[in-house]
């Protein structure tokens, strides 16, 4: 028999989590017409590559007129309440990371012609992404799909987002559950400025002298740094015949994720992927120094997967693998290595780093199927402990971990 749980938090409709062994589904009850509409929109959102939960089925024609929409539970996702109560992220960075993730999601859906209509923290889930967060849209009852959004539609979505976020945070503050240092009104007002800054970077025209490719290259690098893939540049010569205007044509987010997947087959968030690509580059440099010859990047990536990444993950006890997804664990191991090297004043073998890191991970809350209990009091700031503890056991399966 499956296990059934209520998904706690603010919902207009009945929402339950159903577990079948290692696979979990979220079932939401709502009227047939809304269920069909949300099923269609979630599929469209997924088809264009926007971050959302995988939609599985829609059920209509039940007695009483209430349909059901079934989605795959988004493993390792965390509701905003859990994060904003101080669970797992240090407070000085908490608001900025969550705000950036929400703004990036809003910009991305607008670029694809989706009007959300109810942007709020309650309608969003967050997953860790190498110290940052990635936001996922999970409720689209009020959404609309257009070929292109007008400025007025984007403005309305921004207004709704500001009001909804402020209201959600004020409710959390009134219940005594909002972490200190986060002001609900300041947080909500900041959405507009960050949105406009990101929208301008992605969509605005820049000017360069004819023949000068450096401004284009720098713009391209900034977009890649933010994780956006650019298919082409639209270039128009100005009337002065000495300059051009250029606008990048952004096609999708996930530049680093795509690179990592093509090289290793690993699926990761974009920041996680960027961090792992950097580690592959360092590993490649080590291989070249050891061999005295050139090593192709794709060859280094395959060897890195076999001798660095997989041994690290294999060294994590099975009962700890529900704490964080593998890519996030590996990122935190790399961060832990930096802290240990700083403390020791020298490089530390990765096998020793993993041993030390396990003592940190054992205090982490399990996030694979976090239900988001708004009354929970989990105040362990476990990521803040990276690099500060020592562990002397669990060494048996670490002999093959590379010391690079």
TAGINOR-V601494 format. One record per pair of residues at least 12 apart in sequence whose C-alpha atoms are under 7 Angstrom apart, sorted by the first residue. I is the first residue (numbers start at 1). J is the second residue. D is the distance in Angstrom with one decimal. If there is no record, write none. Layout:
i->[I,I]
j->[J,J]
d->[D,D]
This chain:
i->[2,2,2,3,3,3,4,4,4,4,5,5,7,8,8,8,9,9,9,10,13,13,13,14,14,15,15,15,16,24,24,25,25,25,25,26,26,26,26,27,27,27,27,28,28,28,29,29,29,29,30,30,30,31,31,31,32,32,32,32,34,35,35,35,35,36,38,38,39,39,39,42,43,51,51,52,52,52,53,53,53,53,53,54,54,55,55,55,56,56,56,57,57,58,75,75,76,76,76,76,76,76,77,77,77,77,77,77,78,78,78,78,78,78,79,79,79,80,80,81,81,82,84,84,85,85,85,86,86,86,87,87,87,87,88,88,88,88,89,89,90,90,95,97,97,98,99,101,101,101,102,103,103,103,105,107,107,110,113,113,113,113,113,114,114,114,114,115,115,115,115,115,116,116,116,116,116,117,117,117,118,118,118,119,119,120,120,120,121,123,123,123,124,124,124,125,128,129,129,129,129,130,130,130,130,158,162,162,162,165,166,166,166,169,170,203,203,204,205,205,205,206,206,206,207,207,207,207,208,208,208,209,209,209,210,210,210,224,227,227,227,227,227,228,228,228,228,228,229,229,229,229,229,229,230,230,230,230,231,231,231,232,232,233,233,233,233,234,234,234,235,254,256,256,256,257,257,257,260,260,263,263,264,264,264,268,272,272,272,275,280,280,280,283,283,284,284,307,307,308,308,311,311,312,312,313,315,315,320,322,322,322,323,323,323,323,323,324,324,333,333,333,336,336,336,336,337,339,340,349,349,350,350,350,350,351,351,351,351,355,355,355,356,356,356,357,359,359,360,360,360,363,364]
j->[18,19,20,18,19,20,16,17,18,19,17,18,371,371,372,373,372,373,374,122,28,29,30,28,29,27,28,29,28,72,73,70,71,72,73,70,71,72,73,68,69,70,71,68,69,70,66,67,68,69,66,67,68,65,66,67,60,65,66,67,141,58,67,68,69,58,140,141,55,58,69,55,55,136,137,136,137,138,71,72,73,74,138,71,72,70,71,72,70,71,72,69,70,70,368,369,127,324,325,367,368,369,125,126,127,367,368,370,125,126,127,367,370,372,125,126,372,121,125,372,374,372,178,179,177,178,179,179,379,381,378,379,380,381,380,381,382,383,381,383,381,384,182,132,133,133,191,133,134,135,135,191,194,195,135,195,199,149,145,146,147,148,149,143,144,145,146,143,144,145,153,157,140,142,143,144,157,142,143,157,142,160,161,160,161,161,164,165,165,137,138,139,136,137,138,137,328,269,271,272,328,271,272,328,331,192,188,189,191,188,184,185,188,184,184,247,248,247,245,246,247,245,246,247,243,244,245,246,243,244,245,242,243,244,242,243,244,255,253,254,255,256,270,250,252,253,254,255,250,251,252,253,254,255,248,249,250,251,249,250,251,248,249,246,247,248,249,246,247,248,247,270,270,273,274,269,270,273,273,277,298,301,301,302,305,327,327,328,331,331,300,301,304,304,404,297,300,401,402,401,402,400,401,354,401,326,397,398,362,366,367,368,364,365,366,367,368,367,368,353,354,357,353,357,386,387,353,387,387,403,404,401,402,403,404,398,401,402,403,391,394,395,389,390,391,386,389,391,382,385,386,382,382]
d->[6.3,5.4,5.1,5.6,5.0,6.9,6.7,5.6,4.5,6.4,5.0,6.5,5.5,6.2,5.8,5.4,6.5,6.6,6.2,6.6,6.6,5.9,6.2,5.8,5.5,5.7,4.5,6.6,6.6,6.2,5.4,6.6,5.6,4.5,4.8,5.8,5.3,6.1,5.6,6.5,5.8,4.7,6.6,5.5,5.4,6.7,6.2,5.7,4.5,6.7,5.3,5.3,6.0,6.0,4.5,5.2,5.4,6.3,5.8,4.6,6.6,6.7,6.1,6.2,5.8,6.7,6.0,5.5,6.9,6.5,6.7,6.5,6.6,4.9,6.5,4.8,5.0,5.8,6.3,6.2,6.8,5.8,6.2,5.5,5.2,6.2,4.2,6.3,5.4,5.1,6.5,6.0,5.1,6.1,4.7,5.7,6.2,6.3,6.5,4.9,3.9,6.2,6.0,5.3,4.6,6.7,6.8,6.9,5.9,5.2,6.1,6.8,6.1,6.9,5.2,6.3,5.5,6.4,6.9,6.7,6.1,6.0,5.7,5.7,5.6,5.3,5.1,5.9,5.9,6.8,5.9,5.8,6.4,6.2,6.7,4.9,5.7,5.9,6.4,6.5,6.6,6.5,6.6,5.7,6.1,6.3,7.0,5.8,5.3,5.2,5.8,6.5,6.8,5.6,6.1,6.8,6.5,6.7,5.7,4.9,5.5,4.7,5.3,6.8,5.7,4.6,6.2,5.4,5.1,6.4,6.9,6.9,6.6,6.4,4.4,6.6,6.6,5.3,5.4,5.8,6.4,6.4,6.9,6.6,4.8,5.7,5.3,5.4,6.1,6.4,5.7,5.2,5.5,4.9,5.7,6.7,6.9,5.5,5.6,5.4,6.5,5.5,4.7,5.9,5.8,6.6,5.0,6.2,6.7,5.7,5.3,5.6,5.2,5.2,5.9,6.7,6.9,6.3,6.0,5.4,4.7,5.4,5.4,6.6,6.8,5.6,4.5,6.3,5.6,5.5,6.6,5.9,4.2,6.2,5.6,4.9,6.0,6.4,5.5,5.3,5.0,6.3,6.3,6.6,5.8,4.3,6.1,5.6,5.9,5.9,5.4,5.9,6.8,5.1,6.4,5.6,4.5,5.8,5.9,6.3,6.1,6.2,5.4,6.3,5.6,4.5,5.8,5.4,5.1,6.3,6.7,5.5,5.4,5.5,5.4,6.2,4.9,5.2,5.9,6.7,6.0,6.3,6.4,6.2,6.8,6.0,6.3,6.7,6.6,6.9,6.8,5.8,6.3,6.8,6.6,6.8,5.3,6.5,5.9,6.1,5.5,6.6,5.3,7.0,6.4,6.6,5.8,6.0,6.7,5.5,6.4,5.2,6.2,6.0,4.0,5.2,6.3,6.2,6.7,6.9,6.4,6.6,6.7,6.7,5.5,5.1,5.6,5.0,5.5,4.2,6.8,6.6,6.2,4.8,6.7,5.7,5.4,6.9,6.5,5.9,6.7,6.6,6.5,4.9,4.8,6.9,6.9,6.0,6.5,6.5,6.3,6.4,5.9]
